[in-house]
Amino acid sequence: MCFRYKVLGLLSIAVAIITISLNPVNAAWWDKQAIPVPPDTEQVRKEARRISGSEFDFTYYTSTQAPEKLKDFYRNTLTNSGWKEKTLLKDLEQIPELQMEPALSNVLEQNLVFEKEGATLIINFLPEGMMKDKKTRFTLAQGKIDIQSAASTETISLPELLAKPKKEVAPTYPGAALISLFEPADALTAAYFTQDDINAVATFYKTKMPNYGWSLIEEKAPQKIEMSETSKEDIAKLCPACAEKMSISPQGIESWMAQLSFVNSRQDTCNIVLSQVITLAEAAGKMKTTTILVNYAQKSK
């Protein structure tokens, strides 16, 4: 297999995994190779996701140990069990025409990638200082990757949940991937991912929501959100360590927002919030993505 395809395929999937490290969702899954758990570490949940056509077992953990100690643990235990570590940054440096952006380099430093007998294991750590309890959050994603398929796409596909909402309160945009789901008894919050333009998505929901008994009561048309230096300050407040380690470039991101608010005959509400991001990160390929957030709530009795 072409070296370039192999490296870029792993890169695409490693970057995609970072996007779902905080999603509060659950799903059943099938057993794979047992991976050791470090001391003072607690499993939070497991779920099934699909990335670029491949099914992955995601396991989420919290630990009182620092990320570097956890990385040392996995490097030692996994290599002794026959896993071979992949050094993505060093491999990428061997591709002459590929220019790594500083922010992407820092993102990759939060990942460990191992391979064994056709299986791939990616371990992603959230940056230190991001959570108030000071615990380390990390995710193990294990599966078999179609490297060439992953690398040949023009954009990075977010890991898709292998589940669907129980409540059919709104239509699903054609081809959209479900990436987050929270469904209590009297509400629903679901997030979807699509590569289509935000205007096309807004038109779809304005046209199709009446079929589900909804009436449009407020519309905020797609509006460009200007990125500024204040964005760096906001990120620094949320995650000081992120601001120190990452090179944030507002000029490399174009962001658009839109919102549609609906009500039905029972006075239930459903808000559709659309967010489109266009990035110019050459290392991972230019990305144009739209996130669809469906917020449904029953009327309080």
N, C-alpha and C positions, 0 to 999 in steps of 0.2 A: 504494500500500500504506500502511496506517495507520502513522504515525510511531512510535507506541508499540510496535506489533508488531515493527517493524524494529529498533528500539533494543534491546528486551528479547531478541529472537532472537539478535542478535550478543552480547549480554551473557551469555546462557545458554551459548553455545558457547565464548566466550572463557574463562569460568570453568571449563568442563568440561575444556578442554585442559590446564590447570594440573595436573590430577590424575594425568596419565600421563607427566610429563616424565622420570621416573627408571626406567620399566619396562624391564627388559632383554629385549626381544623383537625379532624380526625377521620381515619379510614382503616378498614381491615387490610391485611397484606399477607403475602406468602413468605415462608421461611427461606433464608439464603444462608451463606456462610456466616457462622457465628463470629462476631467481632468483639474483642475484649472491651470491658468497661473500666476506665481508670478508677482508682480510689476516690472517695468523696465526690462521686458523680452520680446524678440521678436522671433516669430516663423520664422524659415528660410525655411523649406521645410518639406514635408511629402513623405513617400514612403512605398511600400509594400515589405515585405521580408518573406522568409520562413526559419525557423530554425528547424532542425531535424524533418521535415515533418509538422510542425505547422506554420500557417500563422500569421504574426505579423504586427501591425501598428506602424511604426517608425515615430516619430516627432522630429525634430531638433530645438534647441533653442540657442540663445545667450542672455546673461544677464550682466548687470553692477553690479549685486550683487555677493558677494563671495559665493563659494560653500557651506560653512557651513550654511549661512543664507538661501540658497535655500533648503538645506536638512531639516532645521527646519520648513520651510514653508510647505513642502510636508508632513512631519511627522504629523504636526498639522492638516492640511486640509484633508488629506486622511483618517487618523484614525477617524476623526469626521464624515466622510462619509461612514464608514463601512469597510474600507480597513484594513487588518491586516498585520503589518510589519513582514517580515521574517529576522531573524538574522543568516545569512549564516555562519559566522565565529564561532559563539557559537554552532550552530548545528553541524558543521564539527568537533568540538572538542569532540563531543560525539561518534565519530567513532574511536575506539581504534587503529585500524591498519592503519589509515590515517595520514600521516605525511605532514603537511603544509609547503610549501616552503615560505620563507620570501617575495619573489617577488609576489607570488600569493596572499598572505595575503594582501599586499598593494594594489593589483589590486581590490580585493573584497571590500576594504574600500572605493573605488570610486563608489560603487553601493548601491542603495536602492532597496529592493525587497518587493512588497506588493501583497497580494492575496485577492480576493473577489468573492464569488459565482462562483468559478471555473476559474476565469480569473486571469492572472498574469500581474503585471506591474513592469517593471525594469527601473530604472532611473540611467543612467551612466553619470558621470562627468569626463571630461578631466582634467588632473592634472593642478593645478595653475601654471602660468608662461610659459605655452606651446605656447601661441599665443602672437604676438607682441602687439596687441591692448589691452591686459590685460583683455579682457572680458571673462566671464565664458561660456564655451560650454557644453551643456548637451543634452542627448537624452532620450526620453521616448519611450519604446517599450511595447506594450500592445497586449496580445493574450491569447490563451489557449494552455497549454503545455502538450504534452504527456511525462510526467516525466520519466516513465520507459524506453521508447524508447530512450530518450535523454541520460539517464544515462548508458544504456547498450552498447552504441557505444564505440569503443576503442579510437576514436579521437574526437575532437571538430569540428563540421561542422560550417563553416562561414555562416552568414546570407545571403541567396540567393535572389537576385532581382527577382521579379515576372515580368520580362520584357525581351526583347531580342533586340540586335542591329538591326536597320533598314537596314544598309548596310551589305551585305553578302560578305565581302572582304576576309574572311578566314574561314576555317572549325572550328567547335566547338569540342574540345576534348570530346570524349564520357564520359558522366556522370559528366562532369565538371559543377560547379555552377557559374553563373555570379554574381560577388560580387561588381563590379563597372563599370560604363558606362558614357562616355562623348563623344558626337557625334555631333560636329559642321558640317557645310555644306561640308567642304573639308578635313575632317579628322575623325579619330575614335580612341579612347583609351578605351579598354575594359580589365578588369581583371577577371580571372576565378580561381577557386579553385578546386583542385583535391587531392586525397590521393595517387595517383599513383606515381611511381618513375620518377624522372626527365629524365632519359634516355629513358623511354618508351614514354614520352610526346615529347621529341625532335625527336625521330624516327617518330612519328605520323605526325608532321608538315613537316618534310623533305619529307615524302612520299605523303602527301595529298595536300600541297600547290600548286604543279604544276597543279592540277585539277582546280584551281581557277585562272590560268594564271600567276603564279608567278615563277620566276627563282631564285634559291639560289645563292647569290653573296658573302656571307661571313658566316662562321660558327665558333663559339666559343664553343668548346665542354664543357660539364659539368666539372667544376673545384671547388674544395673545397676551401672555403673562411675561412682563419684562423681568429678566434676571438682573440683579444688581449686586453690588458689594455687600449689601445688607444680608444677602443670602448666606454669605460666608459667616457672618456674625450669628445668624440663626443656627447654622449647623454647629458652630463652635459651642453654643450654649447647650445644644442637645447632646453632643458628643465631642468633648475637648480633644480626646485622642485622635478622632477622625480628622479634625481640622489640622492637627499637627502633622499627620502622616499623609494626607491627601492633597494633591494639587487640584483645587476646584477652579474650573474655567467656565464661568457663566456664558462666555461668548460661544462656547461649543455646544450649547443646549438651547433649543427653541421649544417653548411650552405653551400649550393652549388649553383652555378650560371652557366647559359648557355645562348647563344644568337644566333638567326638565322636571317639573313638579306636577304630580297627578293626585287626584282624589277620586274615590268611587262612591256609590250610593250609600254605603255604610259609614262614610266619612273616614275610612282607612286612608292612609297616605303612602305614596311611593315616589321617591326621588331618584332620578337617574343622573348621576354625576359622571361626566366624561372628562378625561384628562389625556391629552396627546403630547408626547415627547419626541422630539427629533434630535438625535445626537450625531456628531460628526467624528466619532472615535474610529479612526482608520484601522486600528489594530484588530478590532472585533467586527468591523464592517459597519457602515452607516445604518442607523436604526431609526425607524419611524413606527411608533407603537401608540395604540390607544387603549387605555384602561377604562372599563365600564363598571361603575359601582352602583349596584341596585340596593337601595335602602327602603324596606317595606316595614310599616308598623300598623297594627290594628288600633282602632280607636279605643281609648281607655274607657272602661265601663264605669 
